[in-house]
Amino acid sequence: MFIRDIQAKHEDGQYRVQAEAVLETRPQRETIFFSVPSEQADWIRPEPNAFMVGTAIAAMWNGENRLAIEGGVDPQLRTRLTIAMRLLTSWHKSPLRPVDIMAPAAPRALPDIPRSTTALFLSGGVDSLSALYWNASQYQKGDPRRASVALFVHGLDVGDPNKPNRLDVWSLGIQTLSALCQELEVELVTVKVNLRNLAASWRLYGSWQHASLLASIAHAASSRIYRCIIAPDYSVEYIPHPHGSHPWLNSYFGADFLEIITGDMEQFSRLGKVRFLSTQAGVLDALRVCWDAGAIPQGYLNCGRCLKCVRTMLAFMACGQLATTKAFPFNDVTAEMMKATPIRTSAEMELYLELLAPLDAMGRKDLTTIIKRKMRLFQTEHALKLYRLRPFAKKLLGRN
């Protein structure tokens, strides 16, 4: 893959940093970009490091042998990115091989930390919202370790190329998150990217590429930030691998001049994060966790029925908060909703295990009975290694 003609331009009220990506193994050419509103143009710049981090795994996935970039890249970051690709292929037991990154070496100077700041990726989900509020509780305003900028991204999960592009959900997310950030004196920067167009597979994004795409945005902003928080999905005991946003993997997407960190949020369970958020006024109405963009009713951020919505609603129910939040179209989880919600991974088991006691205490045995049955089925499936049949079933059904 070749990354050529890196440039920046103002267009239609946006400041866009772009490059041409050309594959060698197939006739595919894509203009890839990072874009922010023109009034926030000083947050990003045409940075070869950003394009390197944002395209290397897609190049490997597409069977490319090399990634040739016009412009100099930091040699330490190049080495770490190669290690990340090796780690991913080892985890996945994949025949894919890391691409050979070809670009002139241009070491980046160390940041002037007192003049720099910390950034945080803010999706509106439980993990990123709790990371934002936890960070604000740990550091005083003006401390460079305190996040002063939150990055809300279109083109990854919001704007997923495989799903309906719900611009109304994107706009509502900006509205709700802006109000929270204003109270914390954090600047919300809305970033649009199309990096997933190089390989739109959801499996690639979730299991291989997630954090690298976020980190590429951080590198585009590296003239102003010296570290960036990518909040982890699970507590430390339950972090799965292979996983496209594993804290160990994520660290390889940073360098001495830009640290990629978790904000220490793997200390908390999912229910612990929800309990923490429930103490913060106004946060619950801004929550956005939904995976099913096409099913979200107008005026809402979540569908209330997909796997992620249901398990999040259960956590808020366990904290006594579901009836008060406006984030979901429903203020209850029914037995029918739970029956339609599968448990597919050991990491998901953590999310349900800690819900059993509080739900039982609330008298919701209609839900805990179903959860326990699904947990037994999951354990049986793994004991018999039936999960190995899933990839074959997906191929037969034509799913990624």
C-alpha positions in Angstrom: 0.0 0.0 0.0 1.2 3.5 -0.9 0.3 6.6 1.2 0.9 9.6 -1.1 0.1 13.3 -1.4 -0.4 14.1 2.3 -2.1 17.5 2.4 -4.5 19.7 4.3 -7.3 21.9 3.1 -10.4 23.8 4.2 -13.6 22.6 2.5 -17.3 23.1 3.3 -16.7 24.4 6.8 -14.3 21.5 7.6 -10.5 21.4 8.0 -9.4 18.2 6.3 -6.0 16.4 6.5 -5.9 13.7 3.7 -3.8 11.4 1.7 -4.2 9.0 -1.2 -4.0 5.3 -0.3 -3.3 2.9 -3.2 -3.2 -0.9 -2.8 -0.7 -3.0 -4.8 -2.5 -6.3 -4.6 -5.9 -5.1 -6.0 -7.2 -2.1 -7.9 -8.3 -0.1 -4.9 -7.6 3.6 -4.4 -9.1 5.7 -1.5 -8.7 9.3 -0.4 -8.4 8.8 3.4 -8.9 11.7 5.8 -9.1 13.2 9.2 -11.6 16.1 9.4 -12.6 18.6 12.1 -14.7 21.8 11.9 -12.7 24.7 10.5 -12.9 26.5 13.9 -11.1 23.6 15.5 -8.4 23.3 12.7 -5.6 23.9 15.2 -6.2 20.4 16.7 -4.9 18.4 13.8 -2.2 18.6 11.2 -0.9 16.6 8.1 1.1 14.1 10.1 2.6 11.0 8.3 2.7 9.2 11.7 -1.1 9.4 11.8 -1.5 7.8 8.4 1.1 5.1 9.2 -0.8 4.1 12.4 -4.2 4.4 10.7 -3.4 2.2 7.7 -0.8 -0.5 8.7 -3.3 -3.1 10.0 -5.7 -2.6 7.0 -2.7 -3.0 4.7 -1.8 -6.3 6.4 -5.5 -7.4 6.3 -5.5 -6.8 2.5 -2.5 -8.9 2.0 -0.1 -6.1 1.2 3.6 -6.7 1.7 4.6 -3.2 2.4 3.3 0.2 3.5 5.2 3.0 1.7 4.6 6.5 3.1 5.6 9.8 1.6 7.0 11.9 4.5 9.1 11.0 7.5 7.9 8.9 10.4 9.1 8.5 13.9 11.4 5.4 14.0 10.4 4.3 17.5 6.7 4.5 16.5 7.4 2.5 13.4 9.1 -0.2 15.4 6.3 -0.3 18.0 3.7 -0.6 15.2 5.5 -3.5 13.8 5.5 -5.2 17.2 1.7 -4.5 17.4 1.1 -6.3 14.1 3.2 -9.3 15.3 1.3 -9.5 18.5 -2.1 -9.4 16.6 -1.0 -12.2 14.2 0.2 -14.3 17.1 -3.0 -13.8 19.1 -5.2 -14.6 16.1 -2.9 -17.5 14.9 -3.2 -15.8 11.6 -1.3 -16.4 8.4 -1.2 -12.6 7.8 2.2 -11.1 8.2 3.2 -7.6 9.3 3.8 -5.2 6.4 7.2 -3.7 5.8 6.9 0.0 6.7 8.9 2.0 4.2 9.4 5.7 5.1 12.2 8.1 5.9 13.0 8.3 9.6 12.1 11.6 11.2 12.3 11.3 15.0 9.8 13.5 16.8 11.0 15.8 19.5 9.8 15.2 23.1 6.8 17.3 24.0 6.9 20.4 26.2 4.5 18.8 28.8 3.5 22.0 30.6 2.3 23.4 27.3 0.6 20.1 26.2 -2.4 18.4 27.5 -4.2 15.0 27.8 -6.9 14.0 25.3 -9.6 11.4 25.8 -11.7 9.6 23.3 -15.4 10.1 24.2 -17.9 7.9 22.5 -20.7 8.5 25.0 -20.5 4.9 26.3 -20.0 3.7 29.9 -16.3 3.2 29.5 -15.4 6.6 28.0 -17.8 8.6 30.2 -16.5 7.0 33.4 -12.9 7.6 32.2 -13.7 11.3 31.6 -15.3 11.8 35.0 -12.7 9.7 36.9 -9.9 11.7 35.3 -11.6 15.0 36.3 -11.9 13.7 39.9 -8.1 12.9 40.0 -6.5 16.1 38.6 -7.1 19.8 39.1 -7.8 22.1 36.2 -4.6 23.2 34.6 -2.8 20.0 35.3 -1.5 18.6 32.0 -2.6 15.1 33.2 -6.2 16.3 33.3 -8.1 15.8 30.0 -8.8 19.2 28.5 -10.0 17.8 25.1 -12.4 15.0 24.3 -12.5 13.5 20.8 -15.9 12.4 19.5 -15.4 10.4 16.2 -17.6 9.7 13.2 -16.6 6.9 10.9 -15.8 4.2 13.4 -18.8 2.9 15.4 -20.9 6.0 14.8 -20.8 6.2 11.0 -19.8 2.5 10.7 -19.6 1.9 6.9 -21.6 -1.4 7.3 -24.5 0.3 9.0 -27.0 3.1 8.3 -25.4 6.5 8.7 -27.6 8.0 11.4 -26.6 11.7 11.2 -29.4 12.5 13.7 -27.8 10.2 16.3 -24.4 11.8 15.6 -25.9 15.3 16.0 -27.7 14.3 19.2 -24.5 12.8 20.6 -22.7 16.1 19.9 -25.5 18.0 21.7 -25.5 15.8 24.8 -21.8 15.4 25.1 -21.1 19.1 24.5 -23.2 20.0 27.6 -21.3 17.6 29.8 -17.9 18.7 28.5 -18.8 22.4 29.0 -19.5 21.7 32.7 -16.0 20.1 33.0 -14.3 22.8 30.9 -13.3 20.2 28.4 -13.3 21.1 24.7 -15.3 18.6 22.6 -13.6 18.1 19.2 -15.7 16.3 16.6 -13.5 14.3 14.2 -14.6 12.6 11.0 -12.5 9.8 9.5 -13.0 7.3 6.7 -10.1 4.9 7.5 -12.4 1.9 7.7 -13.1 2.2 4.0 -9.8 0.5 3.4 -11.2 -2.7 4.9 -14.8 -2.4 6.2 -15.0 -5.8 8.0 -16.5 -5.5 11.5 -14.4 -8.4 12.6 -11.2 -6.5 11.6 -12.4 -3.4 13.4 -13.4 -5.1 16.6 -10.7 -7.7 17.0 -7.7 -6.1 15.2 -8.0 -2.5 14.4 -10.1 -0.5 16.9 -7.4 1.1 19.0 -5.0 1.7 16.1 -7.6 3.9 14.4 -8.2 5.9 17.5 -4.5 6.2 18.1 -4.0 7.5 14.5 -6.4 10.4 15.4 -4.3 11.1 18.5 -1.2 11.3 16.3 -2.9 13.7 14.0 -3.4 15.9 17.2 0.1 15.2 18.6 1.3 18.8 18.2 -1.0 19.7 21.1 -1.3 16.5 23.2 1.3 14.4 24.9 -0.9 11.6 26.1 -4.3 10.1 25.1 -6.7 8.0 27.0 -8.4 5.0 25.3 -10.7 3.7 28.0 -10.7 -0.1 28.3 -13.8 -2.2 27.9 -13.3 -4.6 30.8 -11.8 -4.9 34.3 -8.3 -6.3 34.3 -9.3 -9.8 35.2 -11.6 -10.2 32.2 -9.8 -8.3 29.4 -10.0 -10.7 26.4 -7.5 -11.3 23.7 -7.4 -11.3 20.8 -9.0 -7.9 21.2 -8.5 -4.8 19.0 -8.3 -2.5 22.1 -6.3 -4.5 24.7 -4.2 -2.2 27.0 -1.0 -4.1 26.2 -1.6 -3.8 22.4 -2.7 -0.1 22.7 0.6 0.9 24.3 2.4 0.0 21.1 0.5 2.6 19.2 2.2 5.3 21.2 5.8 6.5 21.5 8.0 8.7 23.8 6.3 11.8 22.4 2.7 10.5 22.7 1.7 8.1 25.3 -1.5 5.9 24.8 -3.0 5.0 28.2 -6.1 3.5 29.8 -6.6 6.1 32.5 -6.3 3.2 34.9 -10.0 2.4 34.2 -9.4 -1.4 34.2 -9.5 -1.2 37.9 -13.3 -1.0 37.7 -15.9 -3.6 36.7 -18.7 -2.5 34.4 -21.2 -2.3 37.3 -18.6 -0.2 39.2 -18.4 2.3 36.4 -22.2 2.5 36.2 -22.4 3.1 39.9 -19.8 5.9 39.6 -21.6 7.5 36.7 -24.9 7.4 38.5 -23.5 9.9 41.0 -22.8 12.4 38.3 -25.7 14.7 37.5 -27.0 14.6 33.9 -24.6 12.0 32.7 -27.0 9.2 32.2 -29.1 11.0 29.6 -26.0 11.4 27.4 -25.2 7.6 27.4 -24.8 6.1 23.9 -24.0 2.4 23.8 -26.1 1.0 20.9 -24.8 -1.4 18.3 -27.9 -1.4 16.1 -28.0 2.0 14.4 -30.9 1.2 12.1 -33.2 0.3 15.1 -32.6 3.5 17.1 -35.9 5.5 17.3 -35.8 9.2 16.3 -34.8 11.4 19.2 -32.9 8.7 21.1 -29.2 7.6 21.3 -30.0 3.9 21.8 -32.4 1.2 20.5 -33.0 -0.4 23.9 -33.1 -3.9 22.4 -29.7 -4.9 21.1 -27.2 -7.0 23.2 -25.2 -3.9 24.4 -28.3 -1.9 25.2 -29.9 -4.7 27.2 -26.9 -5.5 29.3 -26.3 -1.7 30.0 -29.9 -1.2 30.9 -29.6 -4.2 33.4 -26.6 -2.5 35.0 -28.5 0.8 35.4 -31.5 -1.2 36.7 -29.2 -2.8 39.3 -28.2 0.7 40.5 -31.8 1.9 40.6 -31.2 4.4 37.8 -32.9 3.0 34.7 -36.3 4.5 35.4 -34.8 8.0 35.6 -32.6 8.1 32.4 -33.8 9.3 29.1 -31.1 7.5 27.1 -33.2 4.5 26.3 -36.7 4.2 24.8 -37.7 1.8 27.7 -37.4 2.1 31.4 -37.5 -1.7 32.1 -35.9 -4.9 30.9 -38.4 -7.7 30.3 -37.9 -11.4 30.3 -38.5 -11.5 26.6 -35.7 -8.9 26.0 -33.3 -11.0 28.1 -34.3 -14.2 26.3 -33.2 -12.6 23.0 -29.8 -11.5 24.5 -27.0 -14.1 24.1 -23.9 -14.6 26.2 -21.0 -15.3 23.8 -17.7 -14.6 25.6 -16.0 -15.0 28.9 -15.7 -11.2 29.2 -19.5 -10.9 28.9 -19.8 -13.3 31.7 -18.3 -10.7 34.0 -21.0 -8.2 33.1 -23.8 -10.6 34.1 -22.2 -12.3 37.1 -22.1 -9.1 39.2 -25.7 -8.3 38.2 -27.2 -11.4 39.8 -27.2 -10.4 43.4 -28.6 -6.9 43.0 -31.3 -8.1 40.6 -32.3 -10.9 43.0 -32.5 -8.3 45.8 -34.9 -6.3 43.7 -37.1 -9.3 43.2 -36.3 -9.7 39.5 -35.9 -13.5 39.5 -37.6 -13.5 36.1 -34.4 -12.0 34.8 -31.8 -13.8 36.9 -33.3 -17.2 36.1 -32.8 -16.5 32.4 -29.3 -15.1 33.0 -28.2 -18.2 35.0 -29.6 -20.5 32.3 -27.7 -18.6 29.6 -24.5 -18.8 31.7 -24.8 -22.5 32.1 -25.3 -22.9 28.3 -22.3 -20.8 27.7 -20.2 -22.9 30.1 -21.4 -26.1 28.5 -20.6 -24.8 25.0 -17.1 -24.0 26.0 -16.6 -27.3 27.9 -17.5 -29.1 24.7 -15.6 -26.6 22.5 -18.7 -26.0 20.4 -17.7 -22.4 20.0 -15.2 -23.6 17.4 -18.1 -24.2 15.0 -19.0 -20.6 14.9 -16.6 -19.5 12.2 -17.8 -22.2 9.9 -21.5 -21.3 10.6 -20.7 -17.6 9.8 -19.0 -18.6 6.5 -22.1 -20.7 5.6 -24.3 -17.7 6.4 -22.1 -15.3 4.5 -21.3 -13.1 7.5 -18.0 -11.4 8.3 
